[in-house]
């Protein structure tokens, strides 16, 4: 157990599977729930400015975890996560992969999770 585990809480991420065309219609395959631990932190104003302009006014959290999470990429749906009973999607990552042997710093990722708004 790393020293930072005491700050992390258990969370469920939902890995979004792709789909396929069946008889000319797109059929979305279900999602796979995965258990991780992460530290949930509010985002600062400076961090919000690092996000794409159209995403700066949405509810966003920073997550610190050792687990690699899928984010929004072309032709790939991002993982989604439940935070405080609401669904969020992973939109950005900062990999903090340090030389743990020399510096004694725990390798981890900083993800930004933003309130999910389904398009109808």
N, C-alpha and C positions, 0 to 999 in steps of 0.2 A: 504494500500500500504506500503510495506516494504521500508526501506531507500535505499536498493540496486536496487529497480525498476528503478531508474533514469539512471542506467548504462545498462539496458537491452533493447534489440531491439526485435521486433516481428519476429518470424521465423516460417516456416512451416516444421514440421517433417512428414515423410511418414512412417506410421506403416505398416510393411510388413506382410501380412497375409500368412498363410501356404497354402498349396494346398492339392490335393488329387489325387488318381489314378482313372481315368475313362477309362474303357475298356483297362486297362493295360498301359495307358500313364499318366505321371505326368502332371497335369494341375495346374499352379500357379494361385491363386486367386489374384485379384488386391490389390492395396495399399490404405490405408485410410489416407487422409491428416488431420493433427491436428495442431492447432495454439498454440504456446507457446511464452514466452519471455525468453531471455537468454542474458548474457554478453559473447561476443566472444573475446577471448584473444589468442595471439600467444603462442605457447609452447616453453619453454626454452630447452636448451641442456640437462639439468638435467632431465626434464620431459620426453624428448625423450628417455633417457636411461632407464626409467622405463617401456617402452613399450617392447613387444616381439621383439627379434632381427630382424626378417624378416620385421617388420613394422617401423623400425627406420629411413628409408630413404624416407618416404612418407609425403606429405604435411598434417600437423596435426594442429588442433586448440583445445583449451580448452574452454569448455562451462560451465558457471555457471548458474544454473536454479533451481527453486523449483519443477519443473516437473520431475517425474520419467520417464526416457526414456529407452526403451529396447536396450540391447547391444548384441554383438555377443556371443552366447552360443551354446553348442552342440544341434543340431536338431532345432535351432530357428534362424531365420534371424533377424539381428539387424535393428533398425529404421534407416532411412536415413533422411538427412536434407540438405536443400539448404543454402549454405553460399556463399555470393557474387557471385551468379549465377552458382555455381558448386555444384555437388552432393557429399555428404560425408556420411560415415556410422559411427555409434557409436561403438567404440571398447573397451572402458574401462570406469569404473566409480569409483569415490571416494566419498562415502556418508559422508557428513559433517553434521551429525545429532547431534546437541548440545542441551544442556538443555537451551532452550531459556528463560525460566522463571527466572532461577538463573543468567545465564551469559549474557542474553540480546543479544545473537548471533542468527542470522537468520539461520534456518535450510535450507540446500540446498544440491545440488549434483554438483560435478565437473566431467563432461564427457569429454572424448577425442573423437573428430570426425576426421576421416581420409579420405582423398580423395578416392572416390569410383572408383574402376576399375572393370568394368564388365568382366566376363570371357566368352569368345565366344566359 
